[in-house]
Amino acid sequence: MTKFGLLALPVAFFCGAAFSQSNVTSPNPAAAPVAVADSARGDASIKSHLGSVQIQTEPETATVIIDSTVRGTTPLRIDQLQEGRHFIILRKEGYYVKKGEITIMPDSLIAYTFQLTKPASLVITSTPPGASIALNGKIAGVAPYENRKLKPGEYEITAALPGYDGFKEKVTLGSGQTDTLNVILQKAQQPKSAAAASSGKSVGKIIVLTVFALFGLGLVLAEFMSP
């Protein structure tokens, strides 16, 4: 074997080994971090759709119900709520139930304050008693009248009684307020035409009675004067 052949063997062996090593499949060290990075982006995407809300009421200690689930009593903070609109109900004994909607923003804290209202009370009497009472055009009852479960707001009160002039007045009731109203009715005045007609009839009756009386007296006198 020539010197060239002897030198070629080691070179070929070395090159073959290097070629074999280059074709061996090995894990890609960058693959795992890429997967983790994708997973991290997925978690961040989920969290970005969640937000927080702070619920306050006046007065406090109202029960908070969101999407049919009781969450606690006010003042109350709720985290990890899905973004978007949610239906809320607030309940407190002695107060009207409050219903509404809240909107959750991703990665944000939204604060809401709700004013709770108590029923108002209204007591109405009339002079003379027995007047028909209507609230905002709807018959409510007969005086003396009492209602302790009215919603706060403005009411038009009317009272009516046969033979008396009508009565109308507006009142504004606040939360938890009690108002008392005494309605004094005035006797209705007869129209002048009706009064004149009535007077004419009376005079006519008097004249007729007078004529009959004189006629009767004349008959009596005639009997006494006859032979």
Beta strands, then each sheet from edge to edge (+ up, - down):
strand 1: 50-58
strand 2: 63-66
strand 3: 69-73
strand 4: 76-82
strand 5: 84-91
strand 6: 98-104
strand 7: 109-115
strand 8: 120-127
strand 9: 132-135
strand 10: 138-142
strand 11: 145-150
strand 12: 153-160
strand 13: 167-173
strand 14: 178-184
sheet 1: 4+ 1- 7-
sheet 2: 3+ 2- 5+ 6-
sheet 3: 11+ 8- 14-
sheet 4: 10+ 9- 12+ 13-
end
